[in-house]
Amino acid sequence: MTLYYLQLIKELLITDFILLKQRIFGNVLNTLIWSTSVTLISTYVFPLLGMNTHYGSMVLIGIIVSTGVFETFGNASMMVSDLDGERTISYQLTLPLPGWMLMLQKTISYAIFSALLTLAILPMGKIIMGDRLLLSAITPGKFMIAFIATHLFCGTFSLIMAAYTANMGLILNVWTRFLFPLWFFGGSQFDWYTLKELSPWLAYINLANPLTFVYEAIKGASLPNGQYLPFWPCIGAVALFSVIFLYTAHRKMQKRLDYL
């Protein structure tokens, strides 16, 4: 039975990527244009304004997470649009596959797609930054763990946003009231200890923000300078948030779509 479920998940993933390949090139191009612009400004302009010379490297590594985070909004929008319209997900729920496994399949599909969008970011950054980006500082094993954890988290994040968005008319509220504040305070442009120097109480409150641990994990595995939260507790926190989001999204979708 397990092998049968795995085969169904495989077929659903193949179907998803037949559809996703229609927009993969455009999304990769968008990612490269955006990340190149941010990297150039962070590396060569901001230091002239007094910013730390290592700031560009930190922003570049953070873009790997930010790309996945921003992609969650697109994923959630497509799912909510489907729920409002054709409801193709209802057909998928008629397959002999437990509902929670379908949610897991969606998570994996979203994770792979957002990971593909980020593969060119480090090579692009090295071309732009040259010796300013020390690839030798990256710990390969920890980086790969953080990379995988990041995109799986983004997959579950997409699901929970879609599950709790009632209709497309409310989708911009998800960005303005929820996603953007979490991203902006999560450490895309600073580290947790810098925030602690400014305001310890705000820094500790920010530990309730899951993106804090995602950013701290990948920066700690990639950058030679700076002080970051311990790597393995961050990975544990990311995994915990991912499981909670997947479970909660599944339960909400159960009520919304009435499946087992």
N, C-alpha and C positions, 0 to 999 in steps of 0.2 A: 504493500500500500504506500509506503514511504517513497519507493522508487516511482510509483505512479504519480504521486503528488509532485515530485521533483520534475518529472517529464512535463506535466502540465505547466508548472512554473517556467520551465525552459521555453515551451511553446509561446507562452504569454509574453516572455521577454523578447523573443524573436519578433513577435507581432508588434510590440511597442517600438522596437528599433527600426522596423520597416517604416513606421510612421515618423519616428524621430529623425531619421536620416535625411528627411526632406528639409529639416531646418538646422541640422548640425553645422553646416558650413557657415551659414549666416550668423549663428550664435557664436561660433569660434571667432569669426571676424569681428563681431561686436566686442567680444571679450578682449581680443588683442588690441583693438583701437582704444578701448577704455583703459586697460591696464598699462599700455604704452604711454598714454597721456599722463596718467597718475604717476607712473614711475619717473618719467622725465622731469616733471615739476618737483616731485619729492626729492629727487637726487641732486638736481642742479639749481633749482630756484630757491627752495626753502632754506638750504644752508646759508644762502646770502642774506637771509632774514634772521639769522642767528640760530637756526635749527641744527641739532646734532647731525654730524656728517654721516652717522649710521642710520639716520631716519629713513632714508630711501630703501635700505635693505629691509627694515622692519615693515614698511608699507608694502613692499613687493611680496613678502611672505604672507602678509595679511590678505593680499588680493586673492590668494588661493582659496581662503575661507570666504571672503566677500563674494567671490563669483558664485560659489555654491549657495550662499545665503540669498543673493539676489535671484538666483534661479528658482529658489523655492516659491517666490511670488508668482513667477510664470507657471510653475507646476500647479500651484494652488488655484490660480485663475482658470487654467484649462480644466481642472477637475470640477470646480464649481460650475463652470460653463456647461460641462457635460451633465452635471446633476440638474441644472436648470433646463436643459434641452433634450438631447437624444438619449441620455442615460445609457450609454454603451456599457458602463460598469454594471448595470443590472443584468445584461446578458452574461457578462463574465461571472457574475455571482450564481448563475444557473449551472455552471460547470461543477463537476463533482470534486470541489476543492473547498476546504474550510475557509470561511470568510477571513479569518485572521491571516491565513496563508496568502490570500489575494492581497491583503494590505501589505504583507511582507514583500510580495512580488513587486508591488508598486514602489515600495521603498528602495528595493535593489535597482529597479529600472531608473528611478530618479537619481540614485547615487551614481550609477555608472555614467549617465549622461552628463551630470555636473562635473564628474571627474575628468571626462573627456575634454570638457571645455577648458580645463586648467592645465592640461599637459604641456602646452607651449609657453606657459607663463615664466618658468625658470629660464629656459633658453633665451626667451625674449629679454628677460631682465639682465642676463649675463651680457648679451650683446650691447645693451644700452649702458649698463653700469660698469662693465669691465672689471677692474680690480676692486672696485668698491663693493662688489658682491662676492663674498668668500664662500664658494661652493664647498670648499674643504671643511667649513665649519658645520656642515650638515651631517648629522648622525643618521646614516641611511636607514637602519632598522627602525629607529624611533620616528623618523620622518614618514616612512611608509605606513606605520601604525597610525600616526596622527592623520595622515592623508586619507586613509580608508575610513577611520572613525569620523573625520570631518564630513565626508560625503554621505555616509550612512546616516549620520545625524541630520544632514540637510534633507535626506529622503523622508525621514519620519517627521521632520519639521514641516515639510510640504503637506503631509497628510493631515496633521492636526490643524493647520491653518484652514485647509479645505473643509475639514469636518465641522469646524465651528463657524464657517462663513455661510450664512443662511441663503444668500443669493448674490448674483453678480453686481447688483446695485450697491452692495456693501463692500466690494472687494478693495476699493481704495482706502477704506478705513483700516483694513488689515495692514497696509503699507504705512500709513500715516500714524496710526495709534499704537501699533504693535511691532511690526518688523523693523522700521527705521530706528525707533528708540533703542531697541535691543541691540541692533547692529552698531549704532553710534556709541553707545556706552559699553559695548562688549569688548572693546580693545582693538578695533580695526586700525587705529592711529596712535595708540599708546599702550603701555603695559600696565598691569594691575598695580605694581608697586609705585609707579608714578602717580596713579590715582590715589593710592594710600598716603603718599606724601602730601597731597593736596587736602584730602579729607578722609581720615580712617573710617569714619562711620559710613560714608558714601561707598568706599571701597568694599567694605564688608557687606553692605546691602547688595552691591553689584555681584556678589557671589551667588545670588539667586538667579542671575542672568546666565543661562547655559552657554551663550556665545563667549563669555569670559573664559571658560575652560577650553573651548575649541581654539580660540586664538592663542591662549597661553601655551597650550600643548604644542602646536605647530611652530610657534616662535621659539620655544625652548629647545626644540629638536633641530633648529635651523640656523640660529643666530649666535655669533661668538660674543656679542656684547649685550649687556642688560641683565636684569634679574627677573626671573619668571617664576610663576608658581610651579611646584614639583610636577614633573611630567606624568608619572603613573597615577597619582591622585586625579590629575586633570583628565586623563584617559578614562579612568573609572567613572568620573562625574559625567563625561560625555556619553559613555555607554549607558549609564543609569538614566539620564535624560532621554536618550534614544528609546530605551525600553518603555519608559513611562509614556512618551509621546505616541509610540506605536500602539500600546495597549489602550490608551485613552481615545485615540483616533478610531481604533477598531470598535470600541464600545459605542462611541457617538455615531459612527456609520451604521452600526447594527440597528440603532433606534431610527435612524433616518431612512434606511433602505430596507429594513425588516428582513434581515438574513440571519442565518444560523452561524 
